[in-house]
Amino acid sequence: MTAELTEFLTGGLRPVGCRACGTRVLVKKNSTQHTSIQWTSNAASSCPVFAAEASAGANTALLDTCEQLGASIESAVREGHLKVADE
């Protein structure tokens, strides 16, 4: 992978932990509406919400993030731990 591609894919990603279950992901807020999340572990085994969906037969690759992780990301933005790129 070229340096430019690596920067494009990973630049600006910051670690954020879910306050409900402790799962850690890498996050970039491109705007208030757009959030990029890179899972650093298997979502179906580290997140209880994804685990429940997977056990019900859902393809976790097609799921949006869980509400608790979304709330944790928004808290990180409000508290200044995660910046929104377009602000």
N, C-alpha and C positions, 0 to 999 in steps of 0.2 A: 504494500500500500504506500502511495506517495505521501509526503509530508502534507501536501495541500489537501488531499482526501482525508487524511487523519484529522487535520484541523477542522475541516468542514463537518465531519461526523461527530467529533468529540469536543470541539472548542466550546467553551462556556458551560460545560456540564459541571454541576456541583452536587456533592452528596447531600441527600435529604433522607431522614429516617421517619418512618410512619410512627406517629405518636400512639397509635392503637396497638400495633403488633411488633414494632421495632424493625420491620423490614427496611433495608437501606437500598435506595435507588440513586441513579444519577439523573439530574434534572437541569433543563435549560428552559427558561421562560423567554420565548421569542417576542411575545406581546402579552397583553393581559388575557387575550383569548387563546393563544397558542402555547402549549406546554409540551416539550419533548421529554420523554421518560425513557431511560435506558435501565432495564433491569439488570442487576449484577448477580442475581441468583434465579433459580427456577421459580417463577411467580406462583405456580400451583403448589409448591412445597413450602414457600416462605410466607405467603400471604393467606390468612384464613379465608378471606372472601374469594380469592381465586381458587383456593383448594376446594371450597364448597361448590363453586361453579364447575370445576374440573370433575369432581365426583358425580355431578349431575349430568355429565356428558358433554359439557360445553368445551369448545376449542378456545383456550385462554388467549391465544394469539389474536383472536377477534374481539376480545373484551376491552372496553374502556377501563381506565384505572378504577380502583375501588374508592368509595366516597371518603373513607378515613384517610387514605393516602392523599387524595386531592385536597382535603382539609389541612393536612400536614404541610403540603406544598404551599398552600395559600398563607398559612401561618408563618412559614419561613420567609415568604415575600414581605408580609406585614412587619415582621420583626427585623427585617434588613439582612437576613442570612442569605437570601437569594434575590438577585436583581432581575428586573424585567428589561430585556435588551433594548426595546424601543422607547424606554423612558429616559 
